[in-house]
Amino acid sequence: MLYTGSGGQTRSAATFTLTGKLGSTSISVLPDEDLDDVAAKMNDASHQTGVVASVDGDELTLTSVYDGFANEIAVAVSDGSFAVTGGNGDGTANGAAMRSPGSTAPSTPARAAASRSTRTAFMSRSSSRAGSPATSTP
C-alpha cells in the first residue's frame, strides 16, 4: 500500500490504526511531518504489526514482512486524513492485493530492495528480543 505525501512530508495531521498479521498499533502524524519520521514510527512498531515502511521521495510504501496470502495490512483513520492507495482499494491489503497486478514481488526494484532490507531489520529486531541472533537472509 502507498501513501503519497508532498515534498517528502505528510499532507495533514492524522491518527490511524496500523494493522498487520501480528496485531495493531496507533500511529499519529503531524502536518508536514517528514515521511522518514513516519516510516520510523511504523518500523519501530513492526514487531507488533508485521508491517514495515520505506520512503522513496514523496512515497511511503507499507509492506508486510510475511509473504503469501496469509499476510495483511490495514490503515483505519480515526482522525484527520491519511489516504492510502493500492491493495483492496479500501485501506486494506492482503495476499496478492499487496503486490502490483500480475507480480509476485514489490512493484519496483527500489521497493524490492527496501522490502528485503526492512524485512531483515524486522527479523533482526524480533530475534534479538527473543534472545537469539537473527539468521534470516533476504
N, CA, C and O atoms as CSV, one atom per row, in Angstrom:
chain,resi,resn,atom,element,x,y,z
A,1,MET,N,N,0.852,-1.169,0.000
A,1,MET,CA,C,0.000,0.000,0.000
A,1,MET,C,C,0.891,1.223,0.000
A,1,MET,O,O,2.052,1.165,0.403
A,2,LEU,N,N,0.336,2.326,-0.455
A,2,LEU,CA,C,1.139,3.508,-0.688
A,2,LEU,C,C,0.450,4.764,-0.163
A,2,LEU,O,O,-0.729,4.999,-0.430
A,3,TYR,N,N,1.202,5.564,0.585
A,3,TYR,CA,C,0.766,6.906,0.974
A,3,TYR,C,C,1.632,7.879,0.195
A,3,TYR,O,O,2.854,7.736,0.162
A,4,THR,N,N,1.009,8.865,-0.428
A,4,THR,CA,C,1.764,9.858,-1.185
A,4,THR,C,C,1.696,11.195,-0.464
A,4,THR,O,O,0.624,11.776,-0.297
A,5,GLY,N,N,2.868,11.673,-0.039
A,5,GLY,CA,C,2.960,12.962,0.625
A,5,GLY,C,C,3.288,14.052,-0.375
A,5,GLY,O,O,3.040,13.915,-1.573
A,6,SER,N,N,3.842,15.123,0.130
A,6,SER,CA,C,4.235,16.245,-0.710
A,6,SER,C,C,5.528,16.825,-0.146
A,6,SER,O,O,5.597,17.154,1.039
A,7,GLY,N,N,6.544,16.951,-0.982
A,7,GLY,CA,C,7.818,17.483,-0.510
A,7,GLY,C,C,8.473,16.588,0.525
A,7,GLY,O,O,9.223,17.070,1.374
A,8,GLY,N,N,8.196,15.269,0.467
A,8,GLY,CA,C,8.779,14.335,1.436
A,8,GLY,C,C,8.143,14.417,2.806
A,8,GLY,O,O,8.707,13.931,3.786
A,9,GLN,N,N,6.955,15.038,2.882
A,9,GLN,CA,C,6.271,15.218,4.162
A,9,GLN,C,C,4.811,14.800,4.053
A,9,GLN,O,O,4.279,14.628,2.956
A,10,THR,N,N,4.167,14.637,5.221
A,10,THR,CA,C,2.735,14.345,5.239
A,10,THR,C,C,1.955,15.559,4.769
A,10,THR,O,O,2.440,16.689,4.833
A,11,ARG,N,N,0.759,15.315,4.303
A,11,ARG,CA,C,-0.093,16.404,3.817
A,11,ARG,C,C,-0.926,17.027,4.936
A,11,ARG,O,O,-1.285,18.203,4.861
A,12,SER,N,N,-1.237,16.243,5.980
A,12,SER,CA,C,-2.060,16.751,7.081
A,12,SER,C,C,-1.849,15.886,8.317
A,12,SER,O,O,-1.190,14.847,8.270
A,13,ALA,N,N,-2.422,16.339,9.411
A,13,ALA,CA,C,-2.360,15.572,10.656
A,13,ALA,C,C,-3.333,14.405,10.575
A,13,ALA,O,O,-4.367,14.484,9.912
A,14,ALA,N,N,-2.986,13.322,11.259
A,14,ALA,CA,C,-3.874,12.159,11.288
A,14,ALA,C,C,-3.507,11.251,12.452
A,14,ALA,O,O,-2.367,11.228,12.915
A,15,THR,N,N,-4.496,10.511,12.908
A,15,THR,CA,C,-4.295,9.404,13.830
A,15,THR,C,C,-4.966,8.201,13.183
A,15,THR,O,O,-6.117,8.271,12.753
A,16,PHE,N,N,-4.225,7.092,13.121
A,16,PHE,CA,C,-4.777,5.902,12.481
A,16,PHE,C,C,-4.255,4.660,13.168
A,16,PHE,O,O,-3.237,4.688,13.859
A,17,THR,N,N,-4.972,3.573,12.965
A,17,THR,CA,C,-4.553,2.269,13.460
A,17,THR,C,C,-3.936,1.513,12.299
A,17,THR,O,O,-4.561,1.326,11.255
A,18,LEU,N,N,-2.708,1.087,12.496
A,18,LEU,CA,C,-1.995,0.280,11.515
A,18,LEU,C,C,-2.070,-1.168,11.978
A,18,LEU,O,O,-1.636,-1.499,13.082
A,19,THR,N,N,-2.623,-2.030,11.129
A,19,THR,CA,C,-2.822,-3.429,11.476
A,19,THR,C,C,-2.100,-4.328,10.479
A,19,THR,O,O,-2.155,-4.111,9.268
A,20,GLY,N,N,-1.435,-5.322,11.003
A,20,GLY,CA,C,-0.783,-6.339,10.186
A,20,GLY,C,C,-1.090,-7.710,10.745
A,20,GLY,O,O,-1.944,-7.856,11.620
A,21,LYS,N,N,-0.403,-8.700,10.249
A,21,LYS,CA,C,-0.647,-10.083,10.655
A,21,LYS,C,C,-0.442,-10.295,12.158
A,21,LYS,O,O,-1.117,-11.130,12.761
A,22,LEU,N,N,0.487,-9.543,12.766
A,22,LEU,CA,C,0.796,-9.738,14.182
A,22,LEU,C,C,-0.109,-8.977,15.130
A,22,LEU,O,O,-0.231,-9.350,16.297
A,23,GLY,N,N,-0.759,-7.897,14.645
A,23,GLY,CA,C,-1.596,-7.083,15.522
A,23,GLY,C,C,-1.664,-5.648,15.051
A,23,GLY,O,O,-1.401,-5.351,13.885
A,24,SER,N,N,-2.022,-4.749,15.974
A,24,SER,CA,C,-2.274,-3.352,15.632
A,24,SER,C,C,-1.525,-2.399,16.548
A,24,SER,O,O,-1.116,-2.754,17.653
A,25,THR,N,N,-1.357,-1.176,16.055
A,25,THR,CA,C,-0.815,-0.101,16.866
A,25,THR,C,C,-1.392,1.211,16.365
A,25,THR,O,O,-1.755,1.327,15.194
A,26,SER,N,N,-1.478,2.191,17.237
A,26,SER,CA,C,-1.961,3.513,16.860
A,26,SER,C,C,-0.768,4.395,16.486
A,26,SER,O,O,0.239,4.435,17.192
A,27,ILE,N,N,-0.904,5.097,15.365
A,27,ILE,CA,C,0.140,5.996,14.880
A,27,ILE,C,C,-0.475,7.380,14.725
A,27,ILE,O,O,-1.576,7.515,14.190
A,28,SER,N,N,0.221,8.402,15.187
A,28,SER,CA,C,-0.207,9.786,14.976
A,28,SER,C,C,0.862,10.519,14.186
A,28,SER,O,O,2.055,10.372,14.451
A,29,VAL,N,N,0.426,11.308,13.215
A,29,VAL,CA,C,1.344,12.109,12.414
A,29,VAL,C,C,0.896,13.563,12.450
A,29,VAL,O,O,-0.288,13.862,12.611
A,30,LEU,N,N,1.850,14.448,12.299
A,30,LEU,CA,C,1.595,15.883,12.282
A,30,LEU,C,C,1.553,16.382,10.848
A,30,LEU,O,O,2.057,15.713,9.945
A,31,PRO,N,N,0.960,17.544,10.626
A,31,PRO,CA,C,1.046,18.099,9.276
A,31,PRO,C,C,2.503,18.425,8.961
A,31,PRO,O,O,3.236,18.896,9.831
A,32,ASP,N,N,2.919,18.180,7.742
A,32,ASP,CA,C,4.284,18.456,7.288
A,32,ASP,C,C,5.353,17.671,8.049
A,32,ASP,O,O,6.497,18.116,8.135
A,33,GLU,N,N,4.995,16.512,8.599
A,33,GLU,CA,C,5.975,15.648,9.254
A,33,GLU,C,C,6.763,14.899,8.177
A,33,GLU,O,O,6.186,14.424,7.200
A,34,ASP,N,N,8.070,14.797,8.357
A,34,ASP,CA,C,8.902,14.089,7.384
A,34,ASP,C,C,8.440,12.640,7.256
A,34,ASP,O,O,8.206,11.961,8.255
A,35,LEU,N,N,8.314,12.177,6.017
A,35,LEU,CA,C,7.897,10.794,5.787
A,35,LEU,C,C,8.895,9.799,6.376
A,35,LEU,O,O,8.507,8.707,6.790
A,36,ASP,N,N,10.181,10.169,6.419
A,36,ASP,CA,C,11.174,9.296,7.057
A,36,ASP,C,C,10.849,9.091,8.537
A,36,ASP,O,O,11.039,8.000,9.074
A,37,ASP,N,N,10.356,10.150,9.194
A,37,ASP,CA,C,9.982,10.041,10.603
A,37,ASP,C,C,8.736,9.172,10.780
A,37,ASP,O,O,8.639,8.401,11.735
A,38,VAL,N,N,7.785,9.303,9.851
A,38,VAL,CA,C,6.578,8.469,9.900
A,38,VAL,C,C,6.963,7.005,9.695
A,38,VAL,O,O,6.485,6.129,10.416
A,39,ALA,N,N,7.822,6.742,8.719
A,39,ALA,CA,C,8.287,5.373,8.480
A,39,ALA,C,C,8.989,4.825,9.722
A,39,ALA,O,O,8.807,3.657,10.067
A,40,ALA,N,N,9.780,5.645,10.389
A,40,ALA,CA,C,10.480,5.197,11.600
A,40,ALA,C,C,9.482,4.804,12.686
A,40,ALA,O,O,9.689,3.811,13.384
A,41,LYS,N,N,8.392,5.577,12.838
A,41,LYS,CA,C,7.354,5.212,13.820
A,41,LYS,C,C,6.760,3.850,13.491
A,41,LYS,O,O,6.582,3.009,14.371
A,42,MET,N,N,6.457,3.645,12.219
A,42,MET,CA,C,5.857,2.375,11.795
A,42,MET,C,C,6.836,1.221,11.978
A,42,MET,O,O,6.457,0.145,12.441
A,43,ASN,N,N,8.080,1.445,11.618
A,43,ASN,CA,C,9.091,0.391,11.736
A,43,ASN,C,C,9.416,0.077,13.193
A,43,ASN,O,O,9.735,-1.065,13.525
A,44,ASP,N,N,9.336,1.087,14.066
A,44,ASP,CA,C,9.548,0.839,15.491
A,44,ASP,C,C,8.468,-0.085,16.064
A,44,ASP,O,O,8.693,-0.765,17.065
A,45,ALA,N,N,7.299,-0.104,15.425
A,45,ALA,CA,C,6.192,-0.956,15.883
A,45,ALA,C,C,6.049,-2.217,15.035
A,45,ALA,O,O,5.071,-2.947,15.195
A,46,SER,N,N,6.991,-2.493,14.142
A,46,SER,CA,C,6.850,-3.641,13.234
A,46,SER,C,C,6.783,-4.969,13.982
A,46,SER,O,O,6.179,-5.922,13.489
A,47,HIS,N,N,7.389,-5.045,15.157
A,47,HIS,CA,C,7.303,-6.277,15.949
A,47,HIS,C,C,5.891,-6.500,16.481
A,47,HIS,O,O,5.535,-7.619,16.851
A,48,GLN,N,N,5.079,-5.428,16.522
A,48,GLN,CA,C,3.688,-5.540,16.962
A,48,GLN,C,C,2.742,-5.789,15.800
A,48,GLN,O,O,1.683,-6.393,15.978
A,49,THR,N,N,3.119,-5.323,14.596
A,49,THR,CA,C,2.203,-5.366,13.460
A,49,THR,C,C,2.613,-6.332,12.355
A,49,THR,O,O,1.754,-6.925,11.703
A,50,GLY,N,N,3.904,-6.494,12.141
A,50,GLY,CA,C,4.364,-7.261,10.987
A,50,GLY,C,C,4.359,-6.431,9.721
A,50,GLY,O,O,4.421,-6.974,8.619
A,51,VAL,N,N,4.286,-5.105,9.872
A,51,VAL,CA,C,4.271,-4.178,8.738
A,51,VAL,C,C,5.512,-3.297,8.822
A,51,VAL,O,O,5.862,-2.806,9.895
A,52,VAL,N,N,6.173,-3.100,7.685
A,52,VAL,CA,C,7.313,-2.196,7.618
A,52,VAL,C,C,7.023,-1.123,6.581
A,52,VAL,O,O,6.215,-1.313,5.672
A,53,ALA,N,N,7.698,0.004,6.737
A,53,ALA,CA,C,7.508,1.138,5.835
A,53,ALA,C,C,8.847,1.560,5.258
A,53,ALA,O,O,9.880,1.483,5.923
A,54,SER,N,N,8.812,2.005,4.013
A,54,SER,CA,C,10.002,2.558,3.371
A,54,SER,C,C,9.586,3.817,2.623
A,54,SER,O,O,8.430,3.965,2.227
A,55,VAL,N,N,10.546,4.723,2.434
A,55,VAL,CA,C,10.264,6.004,1.793
A,55,VAL,C,C,11.140,6.158,0.565
A,55,VAL,O,O,12.336,5.868,0.587
A,56,ASP,N,N,10.518,6.620,-0.501
A,56,ASP,CA,C,11.222,6.976,-1.724
A,56,ASP,C,C,10.606,8.279,-2.217
A,56,ASP,O,O,9.554,8.272,-2.856
A,57,GLY,N,N,11.259,9.391,-1.921
A,57,GLY,CA,C,10.734,10.702,-2.305
A,57,GLY,C,C,9.460,11.022,-1.545
A,57,GLY,O,O,9.468,11.122,-0.318
A,58,ASP,N,N,8.350,11.184,-2.288
A,58,ASP,CA,C,7.054,11.504,-1.681
A,58,ASP,C,C,6.225,10.260,-1.381
A,58,ASP,O,O,5.084,10.374,-0.934
A,59,GLU,N,N,6.784,9.072,-1.620
A,59,GLU,CA,C,6.024,7.840,-1.446
A,59,GLU,C,C,6.468,7.069,-0.206
A,59,GLU,O,O,7.646,6.761,-0.028
A,60,LEU,N,N,5.496,6.771,0.637
A,60,LEU,CA,C,5.706,5.928,1.802
A,60,LEU,C,C,5.007,4.604,1.490
A,60,LEU,O,O,3.784,4.558,1.361
A,61,THR,N,N,5.791,3.528,1.371
A,61,THR,CA,C,5.260,2.222,1.000
A,61,THR,C,C,5.164,1.329,2.220
A,61,THR,O,O,6.128,1.188,2.973
A,62,LEU,N,N,3.998,0.725,2.416
A,62,LEU,CA,C,3.768,-0.215,3.507
A,62,LEU,C,C,3.835,-1.630,2.950
A,62,LEU,O,O,3.198,-1.938,1.943
A,63,THR,N,N,4.610,-2.490,3.610
A,63,THR,CA,C,4.814,-3.854,3.158
A,63,THR,C,C,4.736,-4.797,4.346
A,63,THR,O,O,5.230,-4.480,5.428
A,64,SER,N,N,4.124,-5.940,4.149
A,64,SER,CA,C,4.106,-6.966,5.183
A,64,SER,C,C,5.458,-7.678,5.188
A,64,SER,O,O,6.081,-7.842,4.139
A,65,VAL,N,N,5.903,-8.093,6.353
A,65,VAL,CA,C,7.137,-8.871,6.425
A,65,VAL,C,C,6.876,-10.322,6.071
A,65,VAL,O,O,7.807,-11.123,5.993
A,66,TYR,N,N,5.620,-10.662,5.859
A,66,TYR,CA,C,5.240,-12.026,5.510
A,66,TYR,C,C,4.865,-12.103,4.035
A,66,TYR,O,O,4.286,-11.165,3.486
A,67,ASP,N,N,5.195,-13.214,3.399
A,67,ASP,CA,C,4.812,-13.461,2.021
A,67,ASP,C,C,3.578,-14.353,1.994
A,67,ASP,O,O,3.270,-15.032,2.974
A,68,GLY,N,N,2.884,-14.346,0.882
A,68,GLY,CA,C,1.761,-15.251,0.698
A,68,GLY,C,C,0.423,-14.630,1.034
A,68,GLY,O,O,0.321,-13.440,1.335
A,69,PHE,N,N,-0.588,-15.456,0.974
A,69,PHE,CA,C,-1.956,-14.974,1.120
A,69,PHE,C,C,-2.381,-14.757,2.562
A,69,PHE,O,O,-3.445,-14.183,2.797
A,70,ALA,N,N,-1.599,-15.191,3.528
A,70,ALA,CA,C,-1.982,-15.034,4.924
A,70,ALA,C,C,-1.623,-13.658,5.478
A,70,ALA,O,O,-2.024,-13.324,6.593
A,71,ASN,N,N,-0.876,-12.853,4.722
A,71,ASN,CA,C,-0.469,-11.551,5.242
A,71,ASN,C,C,-1.588,-10.537,5.091
A,71,ASN,O,O,-2.547,-10.760,4.351
A,72,GLU,N,N,-1.459,-9.417,5.801
A,72,GLU,CA,C,-2.468,-8.374,5.727
A,72,GLU,C,C,-1.885,-7.053,6.177
A,72,GLU,O,O,-0.944,-6.998,6.968
A,73,ILE,N,N,-2.472,-5.986,5.649
A,73,ILE,CA,C,-2.178,-4.632,6.102
A,73,ILE,C,C,-3.490,-3.870,6.069
A,73,ILE,O,O,-4.251,-3.980,5.107
A,74,ALA,N,N,-3.759,-3.097,7.112
A,74,ALA,CA,C,-4.936,-2.233,7.132
A,74,ALA,C,C,-4.556,-0.913,7.778
A,74,ALA,O,O,-3.799,-0.877,8.748
A,75,VAL,N,N,-5.091,0.170,7.230
A,75,VAL,CA,C,-4.933,1.500,7.798
A,75,VAL,C,C,-6.335,2.035,8.038
A,75,VAL,O,O,-7.077,2.289,7.090
A,76,ALA,N,N,-6.701,2.206,9.307
A,76,ALA,CA,C,-8.027,2.710,9.676
A,76,ALA,C,C,-7.854,4.078,10.336
A,76,ALA,O,O,-7.398,4.167,11.476
A,77,VAL,N,N,-8.216,5.132,9.625
A,77,VAL,CA,C,-8.029,6.500,10.110
A,77,VAL,C,C,-9.156,6.855,11.082
A,77,VAL,O,O,-10.335,6.724,10.756
A,78,SER,N,N,-8.776,7.307,12.279
A,78,SER,CA,C,-9.766,7.720,13.277
A,78,SER,C,C,-9.876,9.229,13.394
A,78,SER,O,O,-10.873,9.738,13.905
A,79,ASP,N,N,-8.857,9.959,12.925
A,79,ASP,CA,C,-8.882,11.420,12.985
A,79,ASP,C,C,-7.961,11.969,11.908
A,79,ASP,O,O,-6.851,11.466,11.731
A,80,GLY,N,N,-8.398,12.989,11.189
A,80,GLY,CA,C,-7.576,13.606,10.163
A,80,GLY,C,C,-7.633,12.846,8.860
A,80,GLY,O,O,-8.624,12.184,8.550
A,81,SER,N,N,-6.543,12.951,8.089
A,81,SER,CA,C,-6.512,12.327,6.767
A,81,SER,C,C,-5.158,11.671,6.518
A,81,SER,O,O,-4.109,12.302,6.647
A,82,PHE,N,N,-5.207,10.382,6.155
A,82,PHE,CA,C,-4.020,9.622,5.778
A,82,PHE,C,C,-4.473,8.608,4.729
A,82,PHE,O,O,-4.623,7.421,5.017
A,83,ALA,N,N,-4.687,9.096,3.516
A,83,ALA,CA,C,-5.243,8.275,2.446
A,83,ALA,C,C,-4.166,7.388,1.830
A,83,ALA,O,O,-3.118,7.874,1.406
A,84,VAL,N,N,-4.431,6.098,1.785
A,84,VAL,CA,C,-3.527,5.144,1.155
A,84,VAL,C,C,-4.183,4.609,-0.113
A,84,VAL,O,O,-5.407,4.539,-0.223
A,85,THR,N,N,-3.337,4.236,-1.060
A,85,THR,CA,C,-3.823,3.659,-2.311
A,85,THR,C,C,-3.235,2.268,-2.474
A,85,THR,O,O,-2.314,1.875,-1.757
A,86,GLY,N,N,-3.781,1.539,-3.424
A,86,GLY,CA,C,-3.323,0.181,-3.657
A,86,GLY,C,C,-4.090,-0.793,-2.806
A,86,GLY,O,O,-5.077,-0.432,-2.165
A,87,GLY,N,N,-3.644,-2.008,-2.800
A,87,GLY,CA,C,-4.316,-3.039,-2.022
A,87,GLY,C,C,-5.716,-3.286,-2.532
A,87,GLY,O,O,-5.940,-3.387,-3.738
A,88,ASN,N,N,-6.666,-3.385,-1.604
A,88,ASN,CA,C,-8.051,-3.677,-1.950
A,88,ASN,C,C,-8.850,-2.427,-2.302
A,88,ASN,O,O,-10.025,-2.527,-2.654
A,89,GLY,N,N,-8.227,-1.247,-2.211
A,89,GLY,CA,C,-8.908,-0.003,-2.529
A,89,GLY,C,C,-9.718,0.576,-1.387
A,89,GLY,O,O,-10.414,1.575,-1.567
A,90,ASP,N,N,-9.639,-0.038,-0.208
A,90,ASP,CA,C,-10.413,0.444,0.938
A,90,ASP,C,C,-9.555,0.622,2.191
A,90,ASP,O,O,-10.072,0.567,3.307
A,91,GLY,N,N,-8.248,0.835,2.015
A,91,GLY,CA,C,-7.348,0.977,3.156
A,91,GLY,C,C,-6.863,-0.351,3.692
A,91,GLY,O,O,-6.236,-0.405,4.750
A,92,THR,N,N,-7.151,-1.439,2.961
A,92,THR,CA,C,-6.674,-2.750,3.370
A,92,THR,C,C,-5.962,-3.424,2.209
A,92,THR,O,O,-6.182,-3.090,1.045
A,93,ALA,N,N,-5.114,-4.369,2.544
A,93,ALA,CA,C,-4.445,-5.188,1.528
A,93,ALA,C,C,-4.175,-6.545,2.140
A,93,ALA,O,O,-3.863,-6.651,3.326
A,94,ASN,N,N,-4.296,-7.576,1.332
A,94,ASN,CA,C,-3.940,-8.911,1.803
A,94,ASN,C,C,-3.566,-9.773,0.615
A,94,ASN,O,O,-4.024,-9.540,-0.504
A,95,GLY,N,N,-2.736,-10.763,0.863
A,95,GLY,CA,C,-2.335,-11.693,-0.180
A,95,GLY,C,C,-1.823,-11.010,-1.420
A,95,GLY,O,O,-0.986,-10.110,-1.336
A,96,ALA,N,N,-2.311,-11.423,-2.569
A,96,ALA,CA,C,-1.848,-10.906,-3.849
A,96,ALA,C,C,-2.172,-9.433,-4.030
A,96,ALA,O,O,-1.498,-8.762,-4.812
A,97,ALA,N,N,-3.175,-8.902,-3.340
A,97,ALA,CA,C,-3.537,-7.492,-3.477
A,97,ALA,C,C,-2.443,-6.570,-2.963
A,97,ALA,O,O,-2.461,-5.372,-3.247
A,98,MET,N,N,-1.493,-7.110,-2.211
A,98,MET,CA,C,-0.416,-6.295,-1.672
A,98,MET,C,C,0.663,-6.042,-2.707
A,98,MET,O,O,1.557,-5.231,-2.464
A,99,ARG,N,N,0.612,-6.701,-3.844
A,99,ARG,CA,C,1.608,-6.570,-4.889
A,99,ARG,C,C,0.995,-5.892,-6.098
A,99,ARG,O,O,-0.226,-5.761,-6.191
A,100,SER,N,N,1.824,-5.468,-7.010
A,100,SER,CA,C,1.345,-4.908,-8.261
A,100,SER,C,C,0.612,-5.986,-9.037
A,100,SER,O,O,0.951,-7.162,-8.907
A,101,PRO,N,N,-0.389,-5.623,-9.844
A,101,PRO,CA,C,-1.121,-6.631,-10.607
A,101,PRO,C,C,-0.170,-7.494,-11.437
A,101,PRO,O,O,0.705,-6.975,-12.130
A,102,GLY,N,N,-0.346,-8.802,-11.362
A,102,GLY,CA,C,0.457,-9.733,-12.133
A,102,GLY,C,C,1.854,-9.971,-11.594
A,102,GLY,O,O,2.642,-10.674,-12.228
A,103,SER,N,N,2.184,-9.405,-10.439
A,103,SER,CA,C,3.531,-9.518,-9.898
A,103,SER,C,C,3.508,-10.324,-8.612
A,103,SER,O,O,2.511,-10.328,-7.889
A,104,THR,N,N,4.600,-10.998,-8.332
A,104,THR,CA,C,4.738,-11.683,-7.046
A,104,THR,C,C,5.786,-11.004,-6.188
A,104,THR,O,O,6.151,-11.513,-5.128
A,105,ALA,N,N,6.271,-9.864,-6.637
A,105,ALA,CA,C,7.297,-9.128,-5.909
A,105,ALA,C,C,6.875,-7.671,-5.803
A,105,ALA,O,O,5.987,-7.239,-6.538
A,106,PRO,N,N,7.491,-6.897,-4.901
A,106,PRO,CA,C,7.183,-5.481,-4.843
A,106,PRO,C,C,7.333,-4.846,-6.221
A,106,PRO,O,O,8.076,-5.351,-7.063
A,107,SER,N,N,6.624,-3.732,-6.455
A,107,SER,CA,C,6.442,-3.230,-7.802
A,107,SER,C,C,7.664,-2.623,-8.472
A,107,SER,O,O,7.662,-2.495,-9.696
A,108,THR,N,N,8.696,-2.248,-7.754
A,108,THR,CA,C,9.887,-1.707,-8.389
A,108,THR,C,C,11.125,-2.308,-7.741
A,108,THR,O,O,11.059,-2.784,-6.607
A,109,PRO,N,N,12.265,-2.294,-8.451
A,109,PRO,CA,C,13.488,-2.806,-7.827
A,109,PRO,C,C,13.837,-2.064,-6.542
A,109,PRO,O,O,14.328,-2.670,-5.590
A,110,ALA,N,N,13.588,-0.756,-6.509
A,110,ALA,CA,C,13.897,0.007,-5.291
A,110,ALA,C,C,13.030,-0.469,-4.136
A,110,ALA,O,O,13.512,-0.615,-3.013
A,111,ARG,N,N,11.742,-0.712,-4.410
A,111,ARG,CA,C,10.861,-1.200,-3.355
A,111,ARG,C,C,11.238,-2.613,-2.949
A,111,ARG,O,O,11.132,-2.973,-1.777
A,112,ALA,N,N,11.679,-3.420,-3.912
A,112,ALA,CA,C,12.111,-4.782,-3.583
A,112,ALA,C,C,13.312,-4.739,-2.646
A,112,ALA,O,O,13.366,-5.494,-1.675
A,113,ALA,N,N,14.270,-3.868,-2.926
A,113,ALA,CA,C,15.449,-3.741,-2.064
A,113,ALA,C,C,15.044,-3.231,-0.693
A,113,ALA,O,O,15.545,-3.718,0.321
A,114,ALA,N,N,14.140,-2.254,-0.649
A,114,ALA,CA,C,13.679,-1.720,0.636
A,114,ALA,C,C,12.946,-2.803,1.408
A,114,ALA,O,O,13.108,-2.925,2.622
A,115,SER,N,N,12.138,-3.591,0.703
A,115,SER,CA,C,11.410,-4.665,1.352
A,115,SER,C,C,12.370,-5.681,1.957
A,115,SER,O,O,12.172,-6.124,3.089
A,116,ARG,N,N,13.412,-6.054,1.210
A,116,ARG,CA,C,14.386,-7.006,1.739
A,116,ARG,C,C,15.106,-6.442,2.941
A,116,ARG,O,O,15.284,-7.142,3.938
A,117,SER,N,N,15.531,-5.170,2.869
A,117,SER,CA,C,16.301,-4.605,3.980
A,117,SER,C,C,15.429,-4.413,5.207
A,117,SER,O,O,15.886,-4.660,6.323
A,118,THR,N,N,14.176,-3.977,5.033
A,118,THR,CA,C,13.322,-3.788,6.196
A,118,THR,C,C,12.877,-5.122,6.759
A,118,THR,O,O,12.699,-5.247,7.971
A,119,ARG,N,N,12.689,-6.133,5.902
A,119,ARG,CA,C,12.349,-7.462,6.395
A,119,ARG,C,C,13.490,-7.995,7.246
A,119,ARG,O,O,13.250,-8.592,8.296
A,120,THR,N,N,14.739,-7.789,6.805
A,120,THR,CA,C,15.895,-8.221,7.568
A,120,THR,C,C,15.976,-7.470,8.888
A,120,THR,O,O,16.286,-8.060,9.923
A,121,ALA,N,N,15.696,-6.164,8.855
A,121,ALA,CA,C,15.721,-5.370,10.090
A,121,ALA,C,C,14.666,-5.882,11.051
A,121,ALA,O,O,14.924,-5.992,12.250
A,122,PHE,N,N,13.471,-6.200,10.544
A,122,PHE,CA,C,12.417,-6.733,11.390
A,122,PHE,C,C,12.848,-8.055,12.008
A,122,PHE,O,O,12.695,-8.264,13.211
A,123,MET,N,N,13.387,-8.944,11.184
A,123,MET,CA,C,13.816,-10.244,11.684
A,123,MET,C,C,14.909,-10.086,12.738
A,123,MET,O,O,14.916,-10.793,13.746
A,124,SER,N,N,15.833,-9.154,12.497
A,124,SER,CA,C,16.908,-8.934,13.465
A,124,SER,C,C,16.349,-8.418,14.772
A,124,SER,O,O,16.748,-8.871,15.845
A,125,ARG,N,N,15.419,-7.462,14.690
A,125,ARG,CA,C,14.853,-6.880,15.897
A,125,ARG,C,C,14.059,-7.921,16.668
A,125,ARG,O,O,14.214,-8.036,17.884
A,126,SER,N,N,13.207,-8.684,15.981
A,126,SER,CA,C,12.385,-9.658,16.694
A,126,SER,C,C,13.236,-10.799,17.237
A,126,SER,O,O,12.950,-11.313,18.318
A,127,SER,N,N,14.270,-11.204,16.515
A,127,SER,CA,C,15.126,-12.276,17.008
A,127,SER,C,C,15.934,-11.827,18.211
A,127,SER,O,O,16.126,-12.592,19.156
A,128,SER,N,N,16.412,-10.576,18.180
A,128,SER,CA,C,17.213,-10.109,19.303
A,128,SER,C,C,16.351,-9.947,20.544
A,128,SER,O,O,16.845,-10.106,21.660
A,129,ARG,N,N,15.066,-9.633,20.371
A,129,ARG,CA,C,14.178,-9.530,21.530
A,129,ARG,C,C,13.929,-10.898,22.138
A,129,ARG,O,O,13.694,-11.020,23.341
A,130,ALA,N,N,13.980,-11.920,21.308
A,130,ALA,CA,C,13.771,-13.263,21.819
A,130,ALA,C,C,15.045,-13.855,22.408
A,130,ALA,O,O,15.031,-14.957,22.955
A,131,GLY,N,N,16.153,-13.110,22.293
A,131,GLY,CA,C,17.391,-13.539,22.897
A,131,GLY,C,C,18.280,-14.379,21.986
A,131,GLY,O,O,19.280,-14.931,22.445
A,132,SER,N,N,17.930,-14.485,20.690
A,132,SER,CA,C,18.791,-15.246,19.786
A,132,SER,C,C,19.135,-14.394,18.578
A,132,SER,O,O,18.337,-13.548,18.173
A,133,PRO,N,N,20.307,-14.603,17.997
A,133,PRO,CA,C,20.709,-13.780,16.858
A,133,PRO,C,C,19.869,-14.117,15.631
A,133,PRO,O,O,19.375,-15.235,15.483
A,134,ALA,N,N,19.718,-13.121,14.752
A,134,ALA,CA,C,18.981,-13.337,13.518
A,134,ALA,C,C,19.819,-14.132,12.534
A,134,ALA,O,O,21.016,-13.890,12.378
A,135,THR,N,N,19.184,-15.070,11.881
A,135,THR,CA,C,19.884,-15.857,10.880
A,135,THR,C,C,19.215,-15.738,9.524
A,135,THR,O,O,19.600,-16.427,8.579
A,136,SER,N,N,18.218,-14.874,9.418
A,136,SER,CA,C,17.480,-14.715,8.174
A,136,SER,C,C,18.308,-13.939,7.144
A,136,SER,O,O,18.990,-12.975,7.493
A,137,THR,N,N,18.248,-14.353,5.897
A,137,THR,CA,C,18.870,-13.618,4.823
A,137,THR,C,C,17.820,-13.310,3.776
A,137,THR,O,O,16.937,-14.130,3.527
A,138,PRO,N,N,17.902,-12.123,3.149
A,138,PRO,CA,C,16.881,-11.755,2.172
A,138,PRO,C,C,16.989,-12.593,0.914
A,138,PRO,O,O,16.203,-12.414,-0.016
